[in-house]
Amino acid sequence: MDKIIVEGGHPLNGQVTISGAKNAVLPVLAATLLTQGKCKVQAVPRVRDVTTMVRLVQELGAGVDCFEGDSVVLDTTGINNPIAPYDLVSTMRASCLVLGPLLARLGEAKVSLPGGCAIGARPIDLHIKGLEALGANIRLEEGYVHGIAKKLKGVRHTFDLVTVTGTMNVMMAAALAEGETVLNNAAREPEVSFLADILNHSGAKIKGAGTEKIVIQGVTSLAPIECRILPDRIEAATYMIAGAIANGDVEVLNCVPGHMEPIIDKLRQTGVTVDTRENSVRVKGNGLLSPVDITTEPYPGFATDVQAQFMTLMTLAGGQSRITETVFENRFMHVAELKRMGADISIEGHTATVRGVKQLSGAPVMATDLRASACLVLAGLVAERDTVVSRVYHIDRGYQDMEKKLSQLGAAIRRVK
């Protein structure tokens, strides 16, 4: 199992280019199941979750004509298998996104209950309720979600909670349903709007994506998908925080500043200089960091996927900050590892109180999930002595070439077997 070793104390300077968004490409790959023909997706990040999703779509009957560089070409003409097996689905929560497309395309789906990061329940029942509202008959059997639908029909449905993947799943199924579907309390994330735009380019009729109400007029068929994936806002935020914590001067290229406004605002409150342009953000550290409170919320609030990274920044702030997690109930597992490095953090309920310290110390630490692994690497950038991060397969699920990108900025970081 690989480990990453980070030698702290090296300032970061220069430019880093952001890859395509993992959370955008996975639903697009699932959406190809709605089409028949050759789909071409570009700006695809070469991360493990994407490789897994390509293998899953292939398992369902797609031909992989090309998976080189940042391009994927899939031939979805032969989709004929409704079963998404445990060995693929168990490693990635987003694999449940094939449930809606399979029901719409084949009238049946048998998808293993998903795995992924152990950061909370993320109940799939929100997906199931939406698909059942469209007319699917769904039951749980032997660890699989088994759905059958002779014909999906449009309906008005309100999600009990805001769910990103649930909104995507039901929206994709509704694209080929009969009649009009109205989704209320829908997720507003940029990745939801992006997926709707891609489907519309293929012939779908979706309005309101990016708001709490999405209206879908079902169509009989969709043309093959051709698109370029939007930049990864979570990766961009991670490198912005890296520049801030290392007191450096880092320009983050190929990003959408408008997708990161809450993070940019909070970084400015810490005393960091943040300059935005149309497709880039420049972050310059100013020495002493001021403590800032954050509360994670669904978009357009502060992203839960950046909570761990921002907490790491606050471990070095000159005072006390409070970080409240409202999205996932188990997303403070990185706290114990940060405390091993000398951080002063206490947890009460859904709130972590962080009291800034002058210096973090390198230590052997263990990544517990994707974003926690990133936060430990960030801590290692400024820690005294080496930090050894284990279980870095979590990083490989969502960050492309993290060691290479940080090395180009001046970090002393390497991977070992």
C-alpha positions as CSV (number, residue, x, y, z in Angstrom):
1,M,0.0,0.0,0.0
2,D,1.4,3.4,-1.0
3,K,2.3,6.2,1.4
4,I,3.0,9.9,0.8
5,I,5.8,11.6,2.7
6,V,5.7,15.3,3.1
7,E,8.6,17.4,4.3
8,G,7.3,20.6,5.8
9,G,8.6,24.1,5.7
10,H,8.8,24.7,2.0
11,P,6.8,27.8,0.7
12,L,4.6,27.2,-2.3
13,N,4.9,29.5,-5.3
14,G,3.8,29.3,-8.9
15,Q,0.8,28.1,-10.9
16,V,-1.3,24.9,-10.7
17,T,-3.8,23.8,-13.3
18,I,-7.0,22.2,-12.1
19,S,-8.3,19.0,-13.6
20,G,-11.9,18.2,-14.7
21,A,-14.4,17.7,-11.9
22,K,-14.7,14.2,-10.5
23,N,-18.2,15.0,-9.3
24,A,-19.2,16.2,-12.7
25,V,-17.7,13.4,-14.9
26,L,-19.2,10.5,-12.9
27,P,-22.9,11.5,-13.5
28,V,-22.0,12.3,-17.2
29,L,-20.6,8.8,-17.6
30,A,-23.8,7.4,-16.0
31,A,-25.9,9.6,-18.3
32,T,-24.3,8.0,-21.4
33,L,-26.5,4.9,-20.6
34,L,-29.5,7.0,-21.7
35,T,-28.1,7.2,-25.2
36,Q,-27.3,4.9,-28.1
37,G,-24.1,5.6,-30.0
38,K,-20.7,7.0,-29.5
39,C,-20.2,9.4,-26.6
40,K,-17.1,11.5,-26.3
41,V,-16.2,13.1,-23.0
42,Q,-13.1,15.3,-22.6
43,A,-11.2,16.9,-19.7
44,V,-11.7,13.7,-17.8
45,P,-9.6,13.5,-14.6
46,R,-7.5,10.3,-14.4
47,V,-8.6,9.4,-10.9
48,R,-9.6,6.0,-9.5
49,D,-13.3,6.7,-9.3
50,V,-13.4,7.6,-13.0
51,T,-11.7,4.4,-13.9
52,T,-14.2,2.5,-11.8
53,M,-17.1,4.2,-13.5
54,V,-15.8,3.5,-16.9
55,R,-15.4,-0.2,-16.0
56,L,-18.9,-0.2,-14.6
57,V,-20.4,1.3,-17.8
58,Q,-18.4,-1.3,-19.7
59,E,-19.8,-4.1,-17.5
60,L,-23.3,-2.9,-18.4
61,G,-22.6,-3.4,-22.1
62,A,-20.8,-0.2,-23.4
63,G,-17.8,-0.5,-25.6
64,V,-14.8,1.6,-24.6
65,D,-13.3,2.8,-27.8
66,C,-10.8,5.2,-26.1
67,F,-9.7,5.9,-22.6
68,E,-6.4,7.7,-23.1
69,G,-5.1,11.0,-21.7
70,D,-8.1,13.1,-20.7
71,S,-10.6,11.6,-23.2
72,V,-13.1,8.8,-23.0
73,V,-15.1,7.5,-26.0
74,L,-17.9,5.1,-25.2
75,D,-20.2,3.2,-27.6
76,T,-23.4,2.8,-25.7
77,T,-25.3,1.1,-28.5
78,G,-25.1,-2.4,-26.8
79,I,-26.2,-1.6,-23.3
80,N,-28.0,-4.8,-22.3
81,N,-27.0,-5.7,-18.7
82,P,-29.0,-4.2,-15.8
83,I,-26.7,-5.5,-13.1
84,A,-24.1,-3.3,-11.4
85,P,-22.0,-5.8,-9.4
86,Y,-20.8,-5.5,-5.9
87,D,-17.1,-5.7,-6.8
88,L,-17.3,-2.4,-8.7
89,V,-20.0,-0.5,-6.8
90,S,-18.6,-1.3,-3.3
91,T,-15.7,1.2,-3.8
92,M,-17.6,4.2,-4.9
93,R,-20.9,5.9,-3.8
94,A,-21.5,7.6,-7.1
95,S,-22.0,4.2,-8.8
96,C,-25.6,4.4,-7.6
97,L,-26.0,7.0,-10.4
98,V,-26.6,4.2,-12.9
99,L,-29.8,3.2,-11.2
100,G,-32.0,5.9,-12.9
101,P,-30.5,5.6,-16.4
102,L,-30.8,1.8,-16.4
103,L,-34.5,1.9,-15.3
104,A,-35.1,4.4,-18.1
105,R,-33.1,2.6,-20.7
106,L,-33.7,-1.1,-20.0
107,G,-36.7,-1.0,-17.7
108,E,-34.7,-2.8,-15.0
109,A,-31.8,-2.1,-12.7
110,K,-30.0,-4.3,-10.1
111,V,-27.4,-2.1,-8.4
112,S,-25.4,-3.2,-5.4
113,L,-25.7,-0.9,-2.4
114,P,-22.8,1.6,-2.8
115,G,-19.6,2.0,-0.9
116,G,-17.1,4.9,-0.8
117,C,-15.9,7.2,2.0
118,A,-17.2,6.4,5.5
119,I,-18.3,10.0,6.2
120,G,-22.0,9.4,6.8
121,A,-25.1,7.6,5.8
122,R,-25.9,9.4,2.5
123,P,-29.1,7.4,2.3
124,I,-30.0,5.9,-1.1
125,D,-33.6,5.9,0.0
126,L,-33.9,9.5,-1.3
127,H,-33.0,8.1,-4.7
128,I,-35.4,5.2,-4.3
129,K,-38.4,7.5,-3.3
130,G,-37.9,9.7,-6.4
131,L,-37.6,6.7,-8.8
132,E,-40.7,5.0,-7.2
133,A,-42.6,8.3,-7.7
134,L,-41.8,7.9,-11.4
135,G,-43.4,4.5,-11.4
136,A,-40.5,2.1,-10.7
137,N,-41.1,-0.9,-8.4
138,I,-38.0,-1.1,-6.2
139,R,-37.1,-3.6,-3.5
140,L,-33.9,-4.4,-1.6
141,E,-32.7,-7.9,-1.9
142,E,-29.4,-9.5,-0.8
143,G,-27.5,-6.2,-0.8
144,Y,-28.8,-5.0,-4.1
145,V,-31.4,-2.4,-5.1
146,H,-33.6,-4.1,-7.6
147,G,-35.9,-1.9,-9.7
148,I,-38.3,-2.7,-12.5
149,A,-40.2,-0.2,-14.5
150,K,-42.3,-1.0,-17.6
151,K,-42.7,2.8,-18.3
152,L,-41.6,5.7,-16.2
153,K,-44.1,8.5,-16.0
154,G,-43.7,12.2,-15.1
155,V,-44.7,13.3,-11.6
156,R,-44.3,16.1,-9.0
157,H,-41.8,15.0,-6.4
158,T,-40.3,16.8,-3.4
159,F,-37.0,15.5,-2.0
160,D,-37.2,15.1,1.8
161,L,-33.6,16.4,2.0
162,V,-31.4,18.1,-0.5
163,T,-29.5,15.4,-2.3
164,V,-27.0,16.0,-5.1
165,T,-26.8,12.5,-6.5
166,G,-30.5,11.9,-5.8
167,T,-31.4,14.9,-7.8
168,M,-29.1,13.8,-10.7
169,N,-30.5,10.2,-10.6
170,V,-34.1,11.1,-10.8
171,M,-33.5,13.9,-13.3
172,M,-31.7,11.5,-15.6
173,A,-34.6,8.9,-15.3
174,A,-37.2,11.6,-15.9
175,A,-35.4,12.8,-19.1
176,L,-36.8,9.7,-20.8
177,A,-40.1,9.4,-18.8
178,E,-43.5,10.0,-20.3
179,G,-44.8,13.5,-19.6
180,E,-43.7,16.2,-17.2
181,T,-41.7,15.8,-14.0
182,V,-41.3,18.5,-11.4
183,L,-38.6,18.1,-8.8
184,N,-38.8,20.3,-5.7
185,N,-36.1,20.9,-3.1
186,A,-33.6,19.9,-5.8
187,A,-29.9,20.3,-5.3
188,R,-28.4,23.5,-6.8
189,E,-24.7,22.4,-7.2
190,P,-22.9,23.5,-10.4
191,E,-22.5,19.8,-11.2
192,V,-26.3,19.4,-11.3
193,S,-26.6,22.4,-13.7
194,F,-23.8,21.0,-15.8
195,L,-25.4,17.6,-16.1
196,A,-28.7,19.2,-17.2
197,D,-26.9,21.3,-19.8
198,I,-25.2,18.2,-21.2
199,L,-28.5,16.3,-21.4
200,N,-30.2,19.3,-23.0
201,H,-27.5,19.3,-25.7
202,S,-28.4,15.7,-26.4
203,G,-32.1,16.5,-26.8
204,A,-33.5,16.5,-23.3
205,K,-35.9,19.2,-22.1
206,I,-34.8,20.3,-18.7
207,K,-35.4,23.7,-17.1
208,G,-34.6,25.2,-13.7
209,A,-31.4,23.3,-13.0
210,G,-29.4,25.3,-10.5
211,T,-32.6,26.3,-8.6
212,E,-34.7,24.4,-6.1
213,K,-37.3,23.5,-8.8
214,I,-36.4,21.5,-11.9
215,V,-38.9,20.8,-14.6
216,I,-38.3,18.0,-17.1
217,Q,-40.4,17.3,-20.2
218,G,-39.7,13.7,-21.1
219,V,-38.5,12.8,-24.6
220,T,-38.4,9.5,-26.4
221,S,-34.6,9.3,-27.0
222,L,-31.3,11.2,-26.6
223,A,-28.5,11.7,-28.9
224,P,-25.0,10.6,-27.9
225,I,-23.2,12.9,-25.5
226,E,-20.3,15.0,-26.4
227,C,-18.9,17.4,-23.8
228,R,-15.9,18.8,-21.9
229,I,-16.0,18.4,-18.2
230,L,-16.0,21.6,-16.1
231,P,-13.1,22.3,-13.7
232,D,-13.1,20.7,-10.2
233,R,-14.1,23.4,-7.7
234,I,-13.1,21.2,-4.8
235,E,-9.6,20.5,-6.2
236,A,-9.2,24.3,-6.9
237,A,-10.2,25.1,-3.3
238,T,-7.7,22.6,-1.9
239,Y,-4.8,24.3,-3.8
240,M,-6.0,27.7,-2.8
241,I,-5.9,26.6,0.9
242,A,-2.5,25.0,0.2
243,G,-1.2,28.4,-0.9
244,A,-2.7,30.1,2.2
245,I,-1.4,27.6,4.7
246,A,2.1,27.5,3.3
247,N,2.2,31.3,3.2
248,G,2.9,31.2,-0.5
249,D,1.9,32.8,-3.7
250,V,-0.2,30.3,-5.8
251,E,-2.2,31.0,-8.9
252,V,-4.9,28.4,-9.5
253,L,-5.6,28.1,-13.2
254,N,-8.6,26.6,-15.1
255,C,-11.2,27.1,-12.4
256,V,-14.5,29.0,-12.0
257,P,-14.3,31.5,-9.2
258,G,-18.1,31.9,-9.1
259,H,-18.4,28.3,-8.0
260,M,-16.2,29.0,-4.9
261,E,-17.5,32.3,-3.6
262,P,-18.1,31.1,0.0
263,I,-14.6,29.7,0.2
264,I,-13.0,32.8,-1.3
265,D,-14.9,35.0,1.2
266,K,-13.7,32.9,4.2
267,L,-10.1,32.9,2.9
268,R,-10.2,36.7,2.7
269,Q,-11.5,36.8,6.2
270,T,-8.4,34.9,7.5
271,G,-6.3,37.7,6.1
272,V,-5.2,35.9,3.0
273,T,-5.1,38.0,-0.3
274,V,-7.3,36.4,-2.9
275,D,-7.5,37.9,-6.4
276,T,-10.0,36.5,-8.9
277,R,-10.0,36.6,-12.7
278,E,-12.4,35.0,-15.2
279,N,-10.8,31.5,-15.0
280,S,-8.2,31.7,-12.2
281,V,-7.6,32.6,-8.6
282,R,-4.4,33.9,-7.0
283,V,-3.8,33.3,-3.3
284,K,-1.1,35.1,-1.4
285,G,-0.4,34.4,2.3
286,N,0.1,37.4,4.6
287,G,1.7,35.8,7.6
288,L,-0.6,35.7,10.6
289,L,-4.0,34.0,10.0
290,S,-7.1,35.3,11.7
291,P,-9.6,32.7,13.0
292,V,-12.8,32.3,11.0
293,D,-16.0,30.3,11.8
294,I,-17.6,28.2,9.1
295,T,-20.8,26.1,8.7
296,T,-21.0,23.6,5.9
297,E,-24.2,23.8,3.8
298,P,-25.5,22.6,0.5
299,Y,-24.5,24.8,-2.5
300,P,-24.3,27.8,-2.6
301,G,-23.1,27.5,1.0
302,F,-19.7,26.5,2.2
303,A,-18.9,23.0,0.7
304,T,-18.6,20.1,3.1
305,D,-15.9,18.7,0.7
306,V,-13.7,21.7,1.8
307,Q,-14.4,21.5,5.5
308,A,-11.4,19.3,6.4
309,Q,-8.9,21.4,4.4
310,F,-10.2,24.6,5.9
311,M,-10.0,23.1,9.4
312,T,-6.3,22.4,8.8
313,L,-5.8,26.1,7.9
314,M,-7.5,27.1,11.2
315,T,-5.1,24.9,13.2
316,L,-2.5,27.7,12.6
317,A,-4.8,30.7,13.1
318,G,-4.1,33.2,15.8
319,G,-7.2,32.4,18.0
320,Q,-10.2,30.2,18.2
321,S,-12.5,29.2,15.4
322,R,-15.6,27.0,15.2
323,I,-16.4,24.6,12.4
324,T,-19.9,23.2,12.2
325,E,-20.7,20.3,9.9
326,T,-24.4,20.1,8.9
327,V,-24.2,17.9,5.8
328,F,-22.6,14.6,7.0
329,E,-22.8,13.2,10.5
330,N,-19.4,11.5,10.5
331,R,-17.1,14.0,8.8
332,F,-14.7,14.8,11.7
333,M,-12.6,11.6,11.5
334,H,-9.6,13.7,10.4
335,V,-9.6,15.5,13.7
336,A,-7.9,12.6,15.6
337,E,-5.1,12.6,12.9
338,L,-4.6,16.4,13.0
339,K,-4.3,16.2,16.8
340,R,-1.5,13.6,16.4
341,M,0.3,16.4,14.6
342,G,-0.2,18.8,17.5
343,A,-3.5,20.5,16.6
344,D,-5.7,21.7,19.4
345,I,-9.2,20.6,18.5
346,S,-12.3,19.6,20.5
347,I,-15.6,18.3,19.2
348,E,-19.0,18.7,20.7
349,G,-21.9,17.4,18.6
350,H,-21.6,18.7,15.0
351,T,-19.2,21.5,15.9
352,A,-15.4,21.4,16.2
353,T,-13.6,24.1,18.2
354,V,-10.1,24.8,16.8
355,R,-7.6,26.7,18.9
356,G,-4.7,27.8,16.7
357,V,-1.2,26.6,17.6
358,K,2.2,28.1,16.5
359,Q,3.5,24.9,14.9
360,L,2.3,21.5,13.7
361,S,4.6,18.5,14.0
362,G,5.2,15.8,11.5
363,A,3.8,12.4,12.4
364,P,2.6,9.1,10.9
365,V,-1.1,9.7,10.1
366,M,-3.8,7.7,8.3
367,A,-6.3,9.0,5.7
368,T,-9.9,8.1,6.5
369,D,-11.6,9.5,3.4
370,L,-10.9,11.5,0.3
371,R,-11.0,15.0,1.7
372,A,-9.4,14.0,5.0
373,S,-6.4,12.6,3.0
374,A,-6.0,16.0,1.3
375,C,-6.2,17.9,4.7
376,L,-3.4,15.7,6.1
377,V,-1.2,16.5,3.1
378,L,-1.8,20.2,3.6
379,A,-0.9,19.9,7.3
380,G,2.3,18.1,6.3
381,L,3.3,21.1,4.1
382,V,3.8,23.3,7.2
383,A,4.6,20.7,9.8
384,E,8.0,20.5,11.5
385,R,9.7,17.2,10.4
386,D,8.2,14.7,8.0
387,T,4.6,13.7,7.8
388,V,3.8,10.1,6.5
389,V,0.3,9.7,5.2
390,S,-1.0,6.2,4.9
391,R,-4.0,4.9,2.9
392,V,-3.4,7.3,0.2
393,Y,-5.7,5.3,-2.2
394,H,-8.3,7.8,-0.9
395,I,-6.4,10.6,-2.6
396,D,-6.2,8.7,-5.8
397,R,-10.0,8.5,-5.9
398,G,-10.4,12.2,-6.4
399,Y,-7.1,14.1,-7.0
400,Q,-5.1,13.7,-10.1
401,D,-1.3,13.9,-9.7
402,M,-1.5,15.6,-6.3
403,E,2.2,15.0,-5.5
404,K,3.3,16.2,-8.9
405,K,1.2,19.4,-8.8
406,L,2.4,20.2,-5.3
407,S,6.0,19.5,-6.2
408,Q,5.8,21.9,-9.1
409,L,4.7,24.6,-6.6
410,G,7.8,23.8,-4.5
411,A,6.6,21.3,-2.0
412,A,8.9,18.5,-0.9
413,I,6.6,15.5,-1.3
414,R,7.0,12.0,-2.6
415,R,5.1,8.7,-2.8
416,V,6.6,5.5,-1.7
417,K,5.4,1.9,-1.9
